[in-house]
């Protein structure tokens, strides 16, 4: 019964991943290529964690 109130770690990681990609896109639009690269790298690390949890 209480299990329905537990958060899904996969959903949280997916949301964080999408947020990082959005931030990277905004940094790119603003011409900050260094921030874009860092945020993209962080997003890729999150994607790898997501893939590990799925398998």
C-alpha positions in Angstrom: 0.0 0.0 0.0 2.8 2.5 0.9 4.7 1.4 -2.2 2.7 3.7 -4.4 4.1 6.7 -2.6 7.8 5.8 -3.2 9.5 7.8 -5.9 10.9 6.0 -9.0 14.6 6.6 -9.2 14.5 6.1 -13.0 11.9 8.9 -13.4 14.0 11.2 -11.3 17.2 10.5 -13.3 15.2 10.9 -16.6 13.9 14.3 -15.4 17.4 15.4 -14.4 18.8 14.2 -17.7 16.3 16.2 -19.7 16.9 19.3 -17.5 20.7 19.1 -18.1 20.2 18.8 -21.9 17.9 21.9 -21.7 20.5 23.8 -19.8 23.2 22.8 -22.3 21.0 24.0 -25.2 20.5 27.3 -23.5 24.2 27.7 -22.8 24.9 27.0 -26.5 22.3 29.6 -27.6 24.1 32.1 -25.4 27.4 31.3 -26.9 28.9 29.7 -23.8 30.5 26.6 -25.4 32.4 25.6 -22.2 29.2 25.4 -20.1 27.5 23.6 -23.0 30.3 21.0 -23.0 30.2 20.5 -19.2 26.4 20.2 -19.1 26.4 17.8 -22.0 29.0 15.7 -20.2 26.9 15.6 -17.1 23.8 14.7 -19.1 25.7 11.8 -20.7 26.7 10.5 -17.3 23.1 10.6 -16.2 22.1 8.7 -19.4 24.6 6.0 -18.6 23.1 5.6 -15.1 19.7 5.4 -16.7 20.8 2.6 -19.1 22.4 0.7 -16.2 19.2 0.8 -14.2 17.2 -0.4 -17.2 19.3 -3.5 -17.7 
